[in-house]
Amino acid sequence: MKKPTGYDQAKAWTGEYEKLEAGGHICVIKQVKEETSKSGNQMLKIAFDICEGEHAGYYQRLFEKQVSEEEPKWRGVYYVVLTDDKNSTARFKGFVTSIEASNKGFAAFKGDELDLNAFKGKLFGGIFGKEQWEYNGKTGWTTKIFFLRSVEAIRNGVDIPEPRPLKNGYTAQENGSFEEIIADDDLPF
């Protein structure tokens, strides 16, 4: 058998992967973008990575290990969707105050404007939990970010959220966040 085309450039896939544990992790923001949701609402798309502990650099390693024919996708994402609902505003304020509390002297707003560029490199605490998925008739579990907290709160210890099983054929998100894939050209590195 001849060596396959592209063999020398291919990343070896052995089926091994790093398992991210549910619980609290200290994270760093890579990028924040303002976008419009599919339903037409304003939203923030926050690309992040874990920056402390045994899983530091987790999403970067995940990004680098992708072997598909497509461009690699960034998977460390948290969304904050703004609607007219007061709970939406509360979640948004929770995001902002978690970042401000985690970064001494940081103020997210300049007057009434949110300075998106100022978020890059800022720390926050993430509470991760297990969520069930379904794809092409198969199901499994993944670990995703559920909530944001201050870094101090994570270091003091947090409860692991209850796993979120599939409901009515989809995974319900109670906090307005979900993991989505970002193309690598959307990230600053």
C-alpha positions as a Markdown table, in Angstrom:
| # | Residue | x | y | z |
|---|---|---|---|---|
| 1 | Met | 0.0 | 0.0 | 0.0 |
| 2 | Lys | 1.3 | 3.5 | -0.9 |
| 3 | Lys | 1.3 | 6.3 | 1.6 |
| 4 | Pro | -2.0 | 8.1 | 1.4 |
| 5 | Thr | -2.1 | 11.6 | 0.0 |
| 6 | Gly | -1.7 | 14.2 | 2.8 |
| 7 | Tyr | -0.3 | 11.6 | 5.2 |
| 8 | Asp | 2.7 | 13.7 | 6.3 |
| 9 | Gln | 0.5 | 16.8 | 7.0 |
| 10 | Ala | -2.4 | 14.9 | 8.7 |
| 11 | Lys | -2.9 | 15.0 | 12.5 |
| 12 | Ala | -3.0 | 11.5 | 14.0 |
| 13 | Trp | -6.3 | 10.6 | 15.5 |
| 14 | Thr | -6.2 | 7.9 | 18.1 |
| 15 | Gly | -9.5 | 8.3 | 19.8 |
| 16 | Glu | -7.9 | 9.7 | 22.9 |
| 17 | Tyr | -9.3 | 12.9 | 24.4 |
| 18 | Glu | -9.1 | 15.0 | 27.5 |
| 19 | Lys | -12.3 | 14.8 | 29.6 |
| 20 | Leu | -13.3 | 18.2 | 31.2 |
| 21 | Glu | -14.8 | 17.7 | 34.6 |
| 22 | Ala | -17.9 | 19.4 | 35.8 |
| 23 | Gly | -17.4 | 22.0 | 38.5 |
| 24 | Gly | -15.7 | 25.3 | 38.8 |
| 25 | His | -12.9 | 26.5 | 36.5 |
| 26 | Ile | -11.1 | 29.7 | 36.2 |
| 27 | Cys | -11.4 | 31.1 | 32.7 |
| 28 | Val | -9.9 | 33.8 | 30.5 |
| 29 | Ile | -11.8 | 35.7 | 27.8 |
| 30 | Lys | -10.3 | 35.4 | 24.3 |
| 31 | Gln | -12.8 | 37.6 | 22.5 |
| 32 | Val | -16.2 | 39.2 | 22.9 |
| 33 | Lys | -18.4 | 40.0 | 19.9 |
| 34 | Glu | -21.8 | 41.6 | 19.6 |
| 35 | Glu | -24.0 | 39.8 | 17.2 |
| 36 | Thr | -27.7 | 39.3 | 16.4 |
| 37 | Ser | -29.4 | 36.0 | 17.5 |
| 38 | Lys | -31.4 | 33.9 | 15.1 |
| 39 | Ser | -34.5 | 35.5 | 16.7 |
| 40 | Gly | -33.2 | 39.0 | 16.1 |
| 41 | Asn | -32.1 | 39.9 | 19.6 |
| 42 | Gln | -28.8 | 41.4 | 20.6 |
| 43 | Met | -26.3 | 39.0 | 22.0 |
| 44 | Leu | -22.7 | 38.8 | 23.2 |
| 45 | Lys | -20.6 | 35.8 | 22.0 |
| 46 | Ile | -17.8 | 35.3 | 24.5 |
| 47 | Ala | -14.9 | 33.0 | 23.4 |
| 48 | Phe | -13.0 | 31.8 | 26.4 |
| 49 | Asp | -10.5 | 29.2 | 27.6 |
| 50 | Ile | -9.7 | 27.6 | 30.9 |
| 51 | Cys | -6.6 | 29.3 | 32.3 |
| 52 | Glu | -5.8 | 27.6 | 35.6 |
| 53 | Gly | -5.5 | 24.1 | 37.0 |
| 54 | Glu | -5.1 | 20.7 | 35.2 |
| 55 | His | -7.4 | 21.8 | 32.4 |
| 56 | Ala | -5.6 | 25.1 | 31.6 |
| 57 | Gly | -5.6 | 25.6 | 27.8 |
| 58 | Tyr | -8.3 | 22.9 | 27.3 |
| 59 | Tyr | -10.2 | 24.6 | 24.5 |
| 60 | Gln | -6.9 | 25.6 | 22.7 |
| 61 | Arg | -5.9 | 21.9 | 22.8 |
| 62 | Leu | -9.3 | 20.8 | 21.6 |
| 63 | Phe | -9.0 | 23.3 | 18.7 |
| 64 | Glu | -5.5 | 22.1 | 17.8 |
| 65 | Lys | -6.5 | 18.4 | 17.8 |
| 66 | Gln | -9.4 | 18.7 | 15.4 |
| 67 | Val | -8.8 | 16.4 | 12.4 |
| 68 | Ser | -11.9 | 17.0 | 10.2 |
| 69 | Glu | -11.6 | 18.2 | 6.6 |
| 70 | Glu | -13.3 | 21.5 | 7.7 |
| 71 | Glu | -11.6 | 24.3 | 9.4 |
| 72 | Pro | -11.1 | 23.7 | 13.1 |
| 73 | Lys | -13.8 | 25.3 | 15.3 |
| 74 | Trp | -13.4 | 27.0 | 18.7 |
| 75 | Arg | -15.7 | 25.3 | 21.2 |
| 76 | Gly | -15.2 | 27.4 | 24.4 |
| 77 | Val | -18.2 | 29.8 | 23.9 |
| 78 | Tyr | -20.7 | 31.4 | 26.2 |
| 79 | Tyr | -23.6 | 33.5 | 25.0 |
| 80 | Val | -25.6 | 36.2 | 26.6 |
| 81 | Val | -28.8 | 37.0 | 24.8 |
| 82 | Leu | -30.5 | 40.3 | 25.4 |
| 83 | Thr | -34.3 | 40.4 | 25.1 |
| 84 | Asp | -37.0 | 42.6 | 26.6 |
| 85 | Asp | -37.3 | 40.1 | 29.4 |
| 86 | Lys | -36.1 | 41.3 | 32.8 |
| 87 | Asn | -34.4 | 37.9 | 33.4 |
| 88 | Ser | -32.3 | 38.6 | 30.3 |
| 89 | Thr | -31.1 | 41.8 | 31.8 |
| 90 | Ala | -30.3 | 40.1 | 35.1 |
| 91 | Arg | -28.2 | 37.4 | 33.3 |
| 92 | Phe | -26.4 | 40.2 | 31.3 |
| 93 | Lys | -25.7 | 42.0 | 34.6 |
| 94 | Gly | -24.5 | 38.7 | 36.1 |
| 95 | Phe | -22.0 | 38.4 | 33.3 |
| 96 | Val | -20.7 | 41.9 | 33.7 |
| 97 | Thr | -20.5 | 41.8 | 37.5 |
| 98 | Ser | -18.7 | 38.4 | 37.4 |
| 99 | Ile | -16.0 | 39.9 | 35.1 |
| 100 | Glu | -15.7 | 43.1 | 37.1 |
| 101 | Ala | -15.5 | 41.2 | 40.4 |
| 102 | Ser | -12.8 | 39.0 | 39.0 |
| 103 | Asn | -10.6 | 41.7 | 37.6 |
| 104 | Lys | -9.6 | 44.5 | 40.1 |
| 105 | Gly | -10.2 | 48.0 | 38.8 |
| 106 | Phe | -12.0 | 46.7 | 35.6 |
| 107 | Ala | -15.2 | 48.6 | 34.6 |
| 108 | Ala | -17.1 | 47.1 | 31.7 |
| 109 | Phe | -18.9 | 50.3 | 30.7 |
| 110 | Lys | -17.4 | 53.6 | 29.6 |
| 111 | Gly | -20.4 | 55.8 | 30.3 |
| 112 | Asp | -23.3 | 53.9 | 28.9 |
| 113 | Glu | -21.3 | 52.0 | 26.3 |
| 114 | Leu | -19.9 | 48.5 | 26.8 |
| 115 | Asp | -16.3 | 48.4 | 25.8 |
| 116 | Leu | -16.1 | 44.9 | 24.2 |
| 117 | Asn | -12.3 | 45.1 | 23.4 |
| 118 | Ala | -11.6 | 45.7 | 27.1 |
| 119 | Phe | -12.9 | 42.2 | 28.0 |
| 120 | Lys | -10.0 | 40.4 | 26.2 |
| 121 | Gly | -7.7 | 38.8 | 28.7 |
| 122 | Lys | -10.1 | 39.2 | 31.6 |
| 123 | Leu | -10.7 | 36.4 | 34.1 |
| 124 | Phe | -14.0 | 34.9 | 35.3 |
| 125 | Gly | -15.2 | 31.9 | 37.1 |
| 126 | Gly | -17.2 | 29.3 | 35.1 |
| 127 | Ile | -19.4 | 26.7 | 36.6 |
| 128 | Phe | -19.5 | 23.7 | 34.3 |
| 129 | Gly | -22.0 | 20.9 | 34.2 |
| 130 | Lys | -23.0 | 17.8 | 32.2 |
| 131 | Glu | -25.5 | 18.1 | 29.4 |
| 132 | Gln | -26.9 | 15.3 | 27.2 |
| 133 | Trp | -26.7 | 15.6 | 23.5 |
| 134 | Glu | -28.3 | 13.8 | 20.5 |
| 135 | Tyr | -26.9 | 13.7 | 17.0 |
| 136 | Asn | -27.9 | 11.4 | 14.1 |
| 137 | Gly | -29.8 | 9.1 | 16.5 |
| 138 | Lys | -26.9 | 8.8 | 19.0 |
| 139 | Thr | -26.8 | 10.3 | 22.4 |
| 140 | Gly | -24.0 | 11.1 | 24.9 |
| 141 | Trp | -22.9 | 13.6 | 27.5 |
| 142 | Thr | -20.7 | 16.7 | 27.3 |
| 143 | Thr | -19.4 | 19.1 | 29.8 |
| 144 | Lys | -20.4 | 22.7 | 29.2 |
| 145 | Ile | -20.4 | 26.1 | 30.9 |
| 146 | Phe | -23.7 | 26.7 | 32.7 |
| 147 | Phe | -23.0 | 29.8 | 34.8 |
| 148 | Leu | -20.5 | 32.6 | 35.4 |
| 149 | Arg | -19.3 | 33.6 | 38.8 |
| 150 | Ser | -16.3 | 35.6 | 40.2 |
| 151 | Val | -12.9 | 33.9 | 40.3 |
| 152 | Glu | -13.1 | 34.2 | 44.1 |
| 153 | Ala | -16.4 | 32.2 | 44.2 |
| 154 | Ile | -14.8 | 29.4 | 42.2 |
| 155 | Arg | -11.7 | 29.3 | 44.4 |
| 156 | Asn | -14.0 | 29.1 | 47.5 |
| 157 | Gly | -15.8 | 26.1 | 46.0 |
| 158 | Val | -19.1 | 25.7 | 44.1 |
| 159 | Asp | -21.7 | 23.1 | 43.9 |
| 160 | Ile | -21.7 | 21.0 | 40.7 |
| 161 | Pro | -25.0 | 21.6 | 38.8 |
| 162 | Glu | -27.4 | 18.8 | 38.2 |
| 163 | Pro | -26.9 | 17.1 | 34.8 |
| 164 | Arg | -29.3 | 18.4 | 32.1 |
| 165 | Pro | -30.8 | 15.5 | 30.2 |
| 166 | Leu | -32.5 | 15.9 | 26.8 |
| 167 | Lys | -36.0 | 17.3 | 27.0 |
| 168 | Asn | -38.5 | 16.8 | 24.1 |
| 169 | Gly | -35.7 | 16.1 | 21.7 |
| 170 | Tyr | -33.5 | 19.1 | 22.5 |
| 171 | Thr | -31.4 | 20.3 | 25.4 |
| 172 | Ala | -33.1 | 23.0 | 27.3 |
| 173 | Gln | -31.0 | 25.9 | 28.5 |
| 174 | Glu | -32.3 | 27.7 | 31.5 |
| 175 | Asn | -29.7 | 30.4 | 31.7 |
| 176 | Gly | -29.6 | 31.6 | 28.1 |
| 177 | Ser | -26.2 | 30.2 | 27.3 |
| 178 | Phe | -25.2 | 27.4 | 25.1 |
| 179 | Glu | -22.1 | 26.1 | 23.4 |
| 180 | Glu | -21.8 | 26.8 | 19.7 |
| 181 | Ile | -18.9 | 26.5 | 17.3 |
| 182 | Ile | -16.9 | 29.5 | 16.3 |
| 183 | Ala | -14.7 | 29.4 | 13.2 |
| 184 | Asp | -11.1 | 30.0 | 14.0 |
| 185 | Asp | -11.0 | 33.2 | 11.9 |
| 186 | Asp | -13.4 | 34.6 | 14.4 |
| 187 | Leu | -10.8 | 34.4 | 17.1 |
| 188 | Pro | -7.8 | 36.7 | 17.7 |
| 189 | Phe | -5.2 | 33.9 | 17.4 |
